[in-house]
Amino acid sequence: MSASTDMLMDRSARVSHPSSRRRLVSAGVGAFLASTALRVPARAGAADAGPLHRPWSRPTPPLALPLHDGGGRWSLDEARGLVVVLNFWAGWCEPCRTEMPSLELFAQRHERDGLVVMAVNHRETDAAIDRFLAQMPISLPILRDVDGAAARDWGVRMFPTTVLVGRDGRARFSVIGEADWLAPAIRTLLAPLLAESGASRFASKEKS
């Protein structure tokens, strides 16, 4: 057998068994997605269908994280009496970026109602957050979940995920996926939390 024939047979062997190649590619993609499951943002189709609203059904984890602006640490325990909205996000997450303007306006609109929105950034450096803010300036206070432990404790599997916490410090709902925070569905979720006892105490504190 000639050398040229050997080379042709070798090429044929390397391009044969396409099903095997497909299995290898599928396995590689599956392993990649499994390793980044927490970090895959909502797909466009999911955003089009609207976010998923889920009642909270387990104990509320503690939360105490450093503020990005260097203003110390923020603790959920210290926010008793307020309705707290915890928005878990990342700068590389396009749905997170898309919902930010309505989330910021939502926070401003309900500030006098005793509501605060805390943007919990997932595992990004201060420099990365600064680059994000240079492109999209927002006034929401940013917490740094440096090692991702807070996201794990709060059961975050997709970004953005937002948890609504009542004035008593108990989580009530999670909103999974990109949301229009000025939409009627959000107002329906929010109304019982704003009506809880504690609103009058906050209002009197504002006047003093």
Backbone hydrogen bonds, N-H to C=O, Kabsch-Sander energy under -0.5 kcal/mol:
donor,donor_aa,acceptor,acceptor_aa,energy
6,D,2,S,-2.0
7,M,3,A,-2.1
8,L,4,S,-2.0
9,M,5,T,-2.2
10,D,6,D,-2.2
11,R,7,M,-2.3
12,S,8,L,-2.3
13,A,9,M,-2.2
14,R,10,D,-1.8
15,V,11,R,-1.6
16,S,12,S,-0.8
20,S,17,H,-0.5
21,R,17,H,-1.6
22,R,18,P,-2.4
23,R,19,S,-2.2
24,L,20,S,-2.2
25,V,21,R,-2.6
26,S,22,R,-3.0
27,A,23,R,-2.5
28,G,24,L,-2.4
29,V,25,V,-2.6
30,G,26,S,-2.6
31,A,27,A,-2.4
32,F,28,G,-2.1
33,L,29,V,-2.7
34,A,30,G,-2.4
35,S,31,A,-2.0
36,T,32,F,-1.1
37,A,34,A,-1.0
39,R,36,T,-1.5
40,V,37,A,-0.9
42,A,159,F,-1.5
47,A,43,R,-2.1
48,D,44,A,-2.2
49,A,45,G,-1.5
50,G,46,A,-0.5
50,G,47,A,-1.1
52,L,176,I,-2.5
53,H,51,P,-0.5
54,R,52,L,-0.5
54,R,174,S,-2.8
56,W,172,R,-3.2
65,L,74,W,-2.0
67,L,72,G,-2.9
68,H,142,I,-3.0
70,G,67,L,-1.3
74,W,65,L,-3.1
76,L,63,L,-2.7
78,E,75,S,-0.5
79,A,76,L,-1.6
80,R,77,D,-1.0
81,G,167,R,-2.9
82,L,79,A,-2.2
83,V,114,G,-2.9
84,V,82,L,-0.6
84,V,165,V,-1.9
85,V,116,V,-2.7
86,L,84,V,-0.6
86,L,163,V,-2.8
87,N,85,V,-0.7
87,N,118,M,-2.7
88,F,86,L,-0.7
88,F,161,T,-3.2
89,W,87,N,-0.6
89,W,120,V,-2.3
93,C,90,A,-1.3
94,E,92,W,-0.8
97,R,93,C,-1.9
98,T,94,E,-2.3
99,E,95,P,-1.8
100,M,96,C,-1.0
103,L,99,E,-2.2
104,E,100,M,-2.7
105,L,101,P,-2.1
106,F,102,S,-2.2
107,A,103,L,-2.1
108,Q,104,E,-2.2
109,R,105,L,-2.5
110,H,106,F,-1.6
111,E,107,A,-0.5
111,E,108,Q,-0.7
113,D,110,H,-1.0
114,G,111,E,-1.6
115,L,110,H,-1.1
116,V,83,V,-2.6
118,M,85,V,-2.9
118,M,116,V,-0.5
119,A,117,V,-0.5
119,A,141,P,-2.6
120,V,87,N,-2.8
120,V,118,M,-0.8
121,N,119,A,-0.9
121,N,143,L,-3.1
122,H,89,W,-2.1
123,R,121,N,-0.9
123,R,145,D,-2.3
129,I,125,T,-2.3
130,D,126,D,-2.5
131,R,127,A,-2.1
132,F,128,A,-2.0
133,L,129,I,-2.6
134,A,130,D,-1.9
135,Q,131,R,-1.3
136,M,132,F,-2.8
143,L,119,A,-2.8
144,R,66,P,-2.5
145,D,121,N,-2.7
145,D,143,L,-0.7
146,V,144,R,-1.4
148,G,145,D,-0.7
152,R,148,G,-1.9
153,D,149,A,-2.8
154,W,150,A,-2.2
155,G,152,R,-1.5
156,V,151,A,-2.8
161,T,88,F,-1.5
162,T,175,V,-2.5
163,V,86,L,-2.5
164,L,173,F,-2.7
165,V,84,V,-3.3
165,V,163,V,-0.5
166,G,170,R,-2.9
169,G,166,G,-2.0
172,R,164,L,-3.2
173,F,164,L,-1.3
174,S,54,R,-2.7
175,V,162,T,-3.6
176,I,52,L,-3.1
176,I,174,S,-0.6
177,G,160,P,-2.9
177,G,175,V,-0.6
181,W,179,A,-0.8
183,A,180,D,-1.9
186,I,183,A,-0.6
187,R,183,A,-1.6
188,T,184,P,-2.1
189,L,185,A,-1.7
190,L,186,I,-2.4
191,A,187,R,-2.3
193,L,190,L,-0.7
194,L,190,L,-2.2
195,A,191,A,-1.7
196,E,192,P,-0.5
196,E,193,L,-0.9
199,A,196,E,-1.3
202,F,198,G,-1.9
203,A,199,A,-2.4
204,S,200,S,-2.3
205,K,201,R,-1.7
206,E,202,F,-2.0
207,K,203,A,-1.6
208,S,204,S,-1.3
